[in-house]
Amino acid sequence: MDDASRTQGWAICIGAGVLAFLFLLGVLNGSYLALAIPVTILTLFVLGLAGWVGYTIATIRVEPASGTSGDPEPDGASDRAA
């Protein structure tokens, strides 16, 4: 791991610590926005992720594997073929 990665890692840790401190400070002061803003961001992120997964599932193209007819075999059919 190079020094740039370690520096970025420490910057993320320090940033998260500062944001956590500001969040707790806002909650202790009784600020409604201290709770509303993070909850809104998290909710929109989760809904966006769910929308992306749904879009991906809805638009994926699946090609049948080569050498198969695409019809499923009845239970036990592969055992009787031998």
LUMMAR-514357 format. One record per residue (C-alpha): residue number from 1; residue in three letters; x negated, y, z. Coordinates in nm, 4 decimals. Example, Ala and Ser with C-alpha at 12.3 -4.5 7.8 and 13.67 -1.06 7.14 Angstrom:
2
KENU / i / aa / east / north / up
KENU / 1 / ALA / -1.2300 / -0.4500 / 0.7800 .
KENU / 2 / SER / -1.3670 / -0.1060 / 0.7140 .
//
This chain:
82
KENU / i / aa / east / north / up
KENU / 1 / MET / 0.0000 / 0.0000 / 0.0000 .
KENU / 2 / ASP / -0.1442 / 0.3354 / -0.0952 .
KENU / 3 / ASP / -0.1563 / 0.6574 / 0.1060 .
KENU / 4 / ALA / 0.1231 / 0.8215 / -0.0962 .
KENU / 5 / SER / 0.3661 / 0.5448 / 0.0049 .
KENU / 6 / ARG / 0.2705 / 0.5761 / 0.3694 .
KENU / 7 / THR / 0.3114 / 0.9539 / 0.3542 .
KENU / 8 / GLN / 0.6549 / 0.9181 / 0.1976 .
KENU / 9 / GLY / 0.7499 / 0.6631 / 0.4633 .
KENU / 10 / TRP / 0.6485 / 0.8964 / 0.7451 .
KENU / 11 / ALA / 0.8317 / 1.1860 / 0.5786 .
KENU / 12 / ILE / 1.1507 / 0.9767 / 0.5634 .
KENU / 13 / CYS / 1.1118 / 0.8774 / 0.9302 .
KENU / 14 / ILE / 1.0579 / 1.2371 / 1.0407 .
KENU / 15 / GLY / 1.3475 / 1.3598 / 0.8246 .
KENU / 16 / ALA / 1.5791 / 1.0957 / 0.9700 .
KENU / 17 / GLY / 1.4718 / 1.1919 / 1.3216 .
KENU / 18 / VAL / 1.5370 / 1.5623 / 1.2582 .
KENU / 19 / LEU / 1.8795 / 1.4875 / 1.1082 .
KENU / 20 / ALA / 1.9660 / 1.2599 / 1.4013 .
KENU / 21 / PHE / 1.8668 / 1.5365 / 1.6441 .
KENU / 22 / LEU / 2.0775 / 1.7946 / 1.4595 .
KENU / 23 / PHE / 2.3720 / 1.5514 / 1.4502 .
KENU / 24 / LEU / 2.3539 / 1.4875 / 1.8244 .
KENU / 25 / LEU / 2.3167 / 1.8588 / 1.8921 .
KENU / 26 / GLY / 2.6294 / 1.9282 / 1.6874 .
KENU / 27 / VAL / 2.8267 / 1.6512 / 1.8579 .
KENU / 28 / LEU / 2.7253 / 1.7690 / 2.2051 .
KENU / 29 / ASN / 2.8337 / 2.1240 / 2.1140 .
KENU / 30 / GLY / 3.1740 / 1.9890 / 2.0102 .
KENU / 31 / SER / 3.1368 / 2.0755 / 1.6419 .
KENU / 32 / TYR / 3.4018 / 1.9129 / 1.4247 .
KENU / 33 / LEU / 3.1783 / 1.9487 / 1.1174 .
KENU / 34 / ALA / 2.9010 / 1.7478 / 1.2854 .
KENU / 35 / LEU / 3.1272 / 1.4432 / 1.2531 .
KENU / 36 / ALA / 3.3301 / 1.5348 / 0.9455 .
KENU / 37 / ILE / 3.0383 / 1.5917 / 0.7060 .
KENU / 38 / PRO / 2.8531 / 1.2598 / 0.7662 .
KENU / 39 / VAL / 3.1784 / 1.0618 / 0.7652 .
KENU / 40 / THR / 3.2842 / 1.2275 / 0.4383 .
KENU / 41 / ILE / 2.9477 / 1.1572 / 0.2756 .
KENU / 42 / LEU / 2.9499 / 0.7937 / 0.3899 .
KENU / 43 / THR / 3.3097 / 0.7406 / 0.2785 .
KENU / 44 / LEU / 3.2456 / 0.8884 / -0.0662 .
KENU / 45 / PHE / 2.9298 / 0.6794 / -0.1015 .
KENU / 46 / VAL / 3.1127 / 0.3554 / -0.0162 .
KENU / 47 / LEU / 3.4023 / 0.4408 / -0.2493 .
KENU / 48 / GLY / 3.1585 / 0.5259 / -0.5277 .
KENU / 49 / LEU / 2.9780 / 0.1972 / -0.4738 .
KENU / 50 / ALA / 3.3070 / 0.0062 / -0.4828 .
KENU / 51 / GLY / 3.4062 / 0.1879 / -0.8027 .
KENU / 52 / TRP / 3.0714 / 0.1053 / -0.9634 .
KENU / 53 / VAL / 3.1041 / -0.2636 / -0.8715 .
KENU / 54 / GLY / 3.4597 / -0.2719 / -1.0083 .
KENU / 55 / TYR / 3.3538 / -0.1028 / -1.3311 .
KENU / 56 / THR / 3.0640 / -0.3460 / -1.3699 .
KENU / 57 / ILE / 3.2902 / -0.6470 / -1.3186 .
KENU / 58 / ALA / 3.5539 / -0.5089 / -1.5564 .
KENU / 59 / THR / 3.3121 / -0.4336 / -1.8408 .
KENU / 60 / ILE / 3.0639 / -0.7241 / -1.8236 .
KENU / 61 / ARG / 3.0448 / -0.9424 / -2.1331 .
KENU / 62 / VAL / 2.9960 / -1.3114 / -2.0668 .
KENU / 63 / GLU / 2.8844 / -1.5376 / -2.3497 .
KENU / 64 / PRO / 2.9446 / -1.9111 / -2.3194 .
KENU / 65 / ALA / 2.6289 / -2.1154 / -2.2733 .
KENU / 66 / SER / 2.4985 / -2.2799 / -2.5887 .
KENU / 67 / GLY / 2.5912 / -2.6443 / -2.6286 .
KENU / 68 / THR / 2.9187 / -2.6215 / -2.4410 .
KENU / 69 / SER / 3.2668 / -2.5923 / -2.5811 .
KENU / 70 / GLY / 3.3717 / -2.3522 / -2.3099 .
KENU / 71 / ASP / 3.6434 / -2.5907 / -2.1901 .
KENU / 72 / PRO / 3.5995 / -2.7120 / -1.8339 .
KENU / 73 / GLU / 3.5712 / -3.0868 / -1.7872 .
KENU / 74 / PRO / 3.8371 / -3.2597 / -1.5785 .
KENU / 75 / ASP / 3.7225 / -3.3786 / -1.2359 .
KENU / 76 / GLY / 3.4985 / -3.6815 / -1.2651 .
KENU / 77 / ALA / 3.4656 / -3.6638 / -1.6458 .
KENU / 78 / SER / 3.0876 / -3.6341 / -1.6272 .
KENU / 79 / ASP / 3.0735 / -3.9508 / -1.4139 .
KENU / 80 / ARG / 3.2663 / -4.1549 / -1.6741 .
KENU / 81 / ALA / 3.0558 / -4.0344 / -1.9667 .
KENU / 82 / ALA / 2.7593 / -4.2507 / -1.8628 .
//
